[in-house]
Amino acid sequence: MARSDLTGKHRVRAQNVSHSNIKTKRWQQVNVQSRRIWVPELSRFVRLNVTTRDLRSIDKNGFWAYLTRTIDRRIVAPQQGQASRELNHLFKKLGIEVVFEEAAEHHHEHDGHDHGAHEHAL
């Protein structure tokens, strides 16, 4: 399955809708291209699978700015459990060593107030 290395975009399920409103399932493909991209920060070319939208954004903003913005989005709102594995694969292609740790649950300290039961005066 074609998938963008930067954004993780892939094909999605869609529907063909006929004139009589009959809906049939189909796959909506993403325009993914394999391209050699010059990364000035690394001083080398990197071969990545990117969408044509990614290429336009890289041309406009620069590779590193676009990379950091997309990584921030993928870390903040992971859509699947495999997001860290995909990011590890991306960093391996870039030649960067990054270690992802599982997010620990946040435990709030009890401040002595019972937040569940509030009395309201009428």
N, C-alpha and C positions, 0 to 999 in steps of 0.2 A: 504494500500500500504506500502510495506517495505521501510523504509528510515533510513539512518544512522543518529544517533543523533549528531555525531561529524562533519561530512562533509556535511550532507544534501543530499548525493547521493541517487538517487532513480532510478526506472526502466525508460528506455528510449525507444523511438520508433525506430525500426530498420527494415531492409528488408531482407527477404530470397531471394537469387538470384539463379535461376535455371541454368542449363547448357545452356538453350536456352535464358538466360538473362531476363526471366520473373521475375518481382519483386512483392513479396507479403509482406504485412505489418505483423509485429510481434512485441512482446515486448521483449526487452533484459533486463533480470532481474539482479539485483545486489545481490551478496552473502552476505546477512545481517544476522548476528547472534546476539542473545540476550546473553550477557555475564556479569558476575560479574567481575569488574575490580578493583584492589586494587589501591587506590590513596594515596600515602604516604603523600602528602601535607595536605590532609584532615584526614588522619589516619583512613580510613574506606573503605569498599567496596561500589561500585556504580554499579547498574545494568543499562547497556546501550545497545542500538541496534547499533552495529558497523559492518562495512564490514570486511572481512578477510584482506583486504589491510590495514585498520585502525589498526587491531591487530598487524600486522607485523611492522607497523611504531611505534606503542606504545612500542613494545618490543625493538625496536632499539633505539628510542630517549627518551623514558619515557613519561608518560601520560601527565604531565603538559606542557612539551615542545611541544608535538604534539597538545594539546588542544589550546595553545596560537597561534600556527602557523595557525591552521585551522580557528580559530575565526578571526584572522587578515584577512585571505583571504575572509571569508564570509562577513565581515563588509566593506572591501574596494570595493569588487565587488559583491554587492547583485544582485542575478539573479531574484529575485521575491520580491514583497512587503511583503511577509510573513517571510522574513529572521529574523527580530527582534523577531517575535513571536516564531519561532523555537528556537532561542537562549535563549529566556526567559524560554522555556520549558526545555532546556538542563541545564541551571543554576538552575532551580528548582529541577531537578533530582540530581544535585551535591550539593544542599543545600547552594547555594551562592545567595545572593540578589544583583541583578544588575538592574539599571534603565536605559533604553534606551530612549534618547530624539531624536525627529525628527531633521534631519539636517536642519539648517536654510540656506536660500539662501545667498550666499556671494555677497555683494555689493561692487564693487570697487569704490573708490573715484575718482572723475574726477580731473586729475592733470593739467588741463588747456590746454593740447595739443589735437589737433584734430587728432586722430589716423587714421581716416577713409580717409582723403584726404592729401596725400603727393605729393609734386611736385618734379618731377625728372628732373634734367637738362640733356640735351642731348649733 
